[in-house]
Amino acid sequence: MADIRLEFRDVTRHFPIKGGDGSDVLTAVKNVSLSIRDCEVVSLIGPSGCGKSTLLNMGSGLYQPSLGEVFMDGEIVDKPNSHVGFMLQKDLLLPWRTICKNVELGLEIQGVPAKARKEKALDLLHKCRLDGFEDSYPHQLSGGMRQRAALARTLAVDPKVLLLDEPFSALDAQTKMVLQQDLAKTLASEKKTALFITHDLMESATLSDRILVMSPRPGTIIEEINVDLPERANPMARRHDMANRVGEYVTRLMELLRVDEMAHEVKI
């Protein structure tokens, strides 16, 4: 079995309630334990506000657990974690830098020489199908192209784990499927480990090795689903199997999240 890359051991996170007397707290996640193995892609799904992003922030070291511990390669994460890379819904590309210079940014901060960081950036832009746009600025690219540039920037610093917080949620359906394919192929070819937040049930089934389902706040893990499907590096092939096994996974996720029940509660 592959080594464990990222591990959460019985973590709980409290936040002070604004306007309270200091003793009142909101519990975002409670007693969460999970682990992600090397080269594994794990999706987190659950209702809005259940603490998914809080878990990612604890994995990155931006938040510390109120209780419990987070480990990266067996070492406790007690400060900002330089071994993770974030990719968010917003690409956060710097508008005054070219696409190539945006991809180079993390390497520049690390002190990598200019020639080496440019070579690395150009190689990643090629892998992310952005040849010819190296000298373009973010405003000159489509939303999908900007997210591919953001992925290249994230990979440039060679993170051990990618933390992906709904990176495709703002894109149209067609662009989203293309980007999912790009991401899956890149994660496989670069042998990366990833923890992926999504509200898209099909996305979780087509991109993941495992899916962790969370309860409403305070978030806990209520079920773990192993995605026993071939070709994780090819989500499009998994989509073509929707009528069969992929559909079964989506149906199970709908049951766990009470989608049908909540839809029938809606009154117009």
C-alpha positions in Angstrom: 0.0 0.0 0.0 1.2 3.5 -0.8 2.6 5.8 1.9 0.2 8.2 3.6 0.9 11.8 2.4 -1.7 13.9 4.3 -3.4 12.8 7.4 -6.0 14.4 9.7 -6.3 12.8 13.1 -9.5 13.5 15.0 -9.5 17.2 14.1 -12.0 19.7 15.4 -12.0 23.4 14.5 -13.9 26.1 16.4 -14.3 29.7 15.3 -15.4 32.6 17.7 -18.8 33.9 17.0 -18.7 37.5 15.9 -20.3 39.8 18.5 -20.2 37.1 21.2 -18.6 37.3 24.6 -15.6 35.2 23.5 -16.9 32.0 25.0 -19.4 31.3 22.2 -17.9 29.4 19.3 -19.0 27.9 16.0 -17.8 24.4 15.4 -17.0 24.0 11.7 -15.7 20.4 11.7 -15.7 17.9 14.5 -13.7 14.7 15.1 -12.6 14.3 11.5 -10.1 11.6 10.7 -9.0 11.0 7.1 -5.8 10.1 5.2 -4.7 10.5 1.6 -2.1 8.1 0.1 0.7 9.0 -2.3 -0.6 9.6 -5.8 -4.2 9.3 -4.7 -7.0 11.7 -5.6 -9.7 12.1 -3.0 -12.9 14.2 -3.3 -14.7 15.9 -0.4 -18.4 16.6 -0.9 -21.0 17.8 1.5 -23.5 20.6 2.1 -22.4 24.2 1.9 -20.9 25.3 5.2 -20.0 21.8 6.4 -16.3 22.6 6.8 -14.7 21.3 3.6 -12.7 24.5 3.0 -11.8 24.5 6.7 -10.2 21.1 6.3 -8.2 22.3 3.3 -7.0 25.3 5.3 -5.9 23.1 8.1 -4.1 20.8 5.6 -2.2 23.9 4.3 -1.3 25.0 7.8 -3.2 28.3 7.4 -5.5 27.2 10.2 -4.5 25.1 13.2 -7.0 22.6 14.6 -8.6 23.5 17.9 -8.3 19.8 18.7 -6.5 17.0 17.0 -3.5 17.1 14.6 -2.7 17.2 10.9 0.4 15.4 9.5 2.3 15.7 6.2 4.5 12.7 5.5 4.4 11.8 9.2 5.4 15.3 10.4 2.9 17.5 12.2 1.6 20.6 10.3 1.9 23.4 12.8 2.7 26.3 10.5 2.0 27.2 6.8 2.8 24.1 4.8 5.2 24.7 2.0 4.6 21.2 0.6 1.1 21.9 -0.6 -0.2 23.8 -3.6 -3.6 25.6 -3.6 -5.9 25.9 -6.6 -9.1 27.9 -6.1 -12.3 28.8 -7.9 -10.6 32.2 -8.7 -7.4 31.9 -10.7 -5.8 34.8 -8.8 -3.4 35.5 -11.7 -1.5 38.8 -11.3 -2.9 41.1 -14.0 0.4 42.9 -14.5 2.5 39.8 -15.1 2.5 37.7 -18.3 1.2 34.1 -18.1 4.7 32.8 -18.1 5.7 35.2 -15.3 2.7 34.2 -13.3 3.7 30.5 -13.5 7.3 31.5 -12.5 6.1 33.4 -9.4 6.5 30.7 -6.8 9.9 29.7 -8.2 10.9 33.3 -8.1 9.9 33.5 -4.4 12.0 30.4 -3.8 15.0 32.0 -5.4 15.3 29.8 -8.4 17.5 31.4 -11.1 15.7 33.2 -14.0 16.7 30.7 -16.7 15.7 27.6 -14.8 12.3 29.0 -13.7 11.5 30.1 -17.2 12.4 26.7 -18.6 10.1 25.1 -15.9 7.3 27.5 -16.7 7.4 26.9 -20.4 7.4 23.1 -19.9 4.3 23.3 -17.7 2.6 25.7 -20.1 3.2 23.2 -22.9 1.8 20.4 -20.7 -1.3 22.5 -19.9 -1.8 23.3 -23.6 -1.0 26.9 -23.4 1.8 27.1 -26.1 1.8 30.5 -27.8 0.3 32.3 -24.8 3.4 32.7 -22.7 3.6 36.4 -23.3 -0.1 37.1 -23.0 -1.7 38.7 -20.0 -4.5 37.2 -17.9 -7.2 39.5 -19.3 -6.4 38.2 -22.8 -7.2 34.6 -21.9 -10.6 32.8 -21.5 -11.7 31.5 -18.1 -10.7 28.0 -19.0 -7.2 29.0 -20.2 -6.7 31.1 -17.0 -7.5 28.0 -14.9 -5.0 26.0 -16.9 -2.4 28.7 -16.2 -3.3 28.6 -12.5 -2.8 24.8 -12.6 0.6 25.3 -14.2 1.5 27.9 -11.5 0.5 25.5 -8.8 2.5 22.6 -10.2 5.6 24.8 -10.8 6.7 24.6 -7.1 6.4 20.8 -7.2 4.0 20.4 -4.3 3.6 17.1 -2.6 -0.2 17.6 -2.3 -2.6 19.7 -4.3 -5.5 21.2 -2.4 -8.3 22.0 -4.9 -11.2 24.1 -3.8 -13.9 23.9 -6.5 -11.5 25.1 -9.2 -14.0 24.6 -12.0 -17.3 25.7 -10.4 -17.4 29.0 -12.3 -16.9 27.5 -15.7 -19.5 26.5 -18.3 -20.2 22.8 -18.6 -18.2 22.1 -21.7 -15.1 24.0 -20.5 -15.4 22.3 -17.2 -15.3 18.8 -18.8 -12.2 19.8 -20.8 -10.5 21.1 -17.7 -11.4 18.0 -15.8 -9.7 15.9 -18.4 -6.6 18.2 -18.4 -6.4 18.0 -14.6 -6.8 14.2 -14.4 -4.1 13.6 -17.0 -1.7 16.0 -15.3 -2.2 14.5 -11.9 -1.5 11.1 -13.3 1.5 12.0 -15.4 3.0 14.2 -12.6 2.2 11.5 -10.0 0.5 14.0 -7.7 -1.6 13.6 -4.6 -4.8 15.7 -4.4 -7.6 16.6 -2.0 -10.5 18.0 -4.1 -13.6 19.9 -3.0 -16.5 19.8 -5.3 -20.3 20.1 -5.2 -20.5 18.3 -8.6 -21.4 14.7 -7.9 -20.4 13.5 -11.4 -17.1 15.4 -11.1 -16.3 13.6 -7.8 -17.1 10.2 -9.4 -15.1 10.7 -12.6 -12.0 12.3 -11.0 -11.5 10.4 -7.8 -10.1 7.2 -6.3 -12.2 7.8 -3.2 -15.1 10.1 -2.2 -15.6 11.3 1.4 -19.1 12.5 2.2 -19.5 15.1 5.0 -22.5 15.8 7.2 -24.0 19.3 7.7 -22.1 21.5 10.2 -20.3 20.6 12.4 -18.9 18.6 9.5 -17.9 14.9 10.1 -17.2 12.2 7.6 -20.4 10.1 7.3 -19.3 7.8 4.5 -16.2 6.8 2.4 -16.8 5.5 -1.1 -14.1 3.7 -3.0 -14.5 4.5 -6.7 -13.9 1.1 -8.3 -13.7 2.3 -11.9 -10.8 2.1 -14.4 -9.0 5.0 -16.1 -9.0 7.7 -13.4 -6.7 9.6 -15.7 -9.5 9.7 -18.3 -12.7 11.1 -16.8 -14.3 11.4 -20.2 -14.2 7.6 -20.5 -15.7 7.3 -17.0 -18.5 9.7 -18.1 -19.3 7.4 -21.1 -20.0 4.7 -18.5 -22.6 7.0 -16.8 -25.6 4.7 -17.5 -23.9 1.9 -15.7 -21.5 2.1 -12.7 -20.8 5.9 -12.7 -24.6 6.4 -12.4 -24.7 4.1 -9.4 -22.1 6.2 -7.6 -23.9 9.4 -8.3 -27.2 7.9 -7.1 -25.5 6.8 -3.9 -24.1 10.3 -3.3 -27.6 11.8 -3.9 -29.0 9.5 -1.3 -26.3 10.4 1.3 -26.8 14.2 0.6 -30.6 13.8 0.7 -30.9 15.6 -2.7 -34.3 14.2 -3.6 -35.7 14.9 -0.1 -34.5 18.5 -0.1 -35.8 19.1 -3.6 -39.3 17.9 -2.6 -39.2 20.3 0.4 -38.8 23.3 -1.9 -42.0 25.4 -2.1 -42.6 27.8 -4.9 
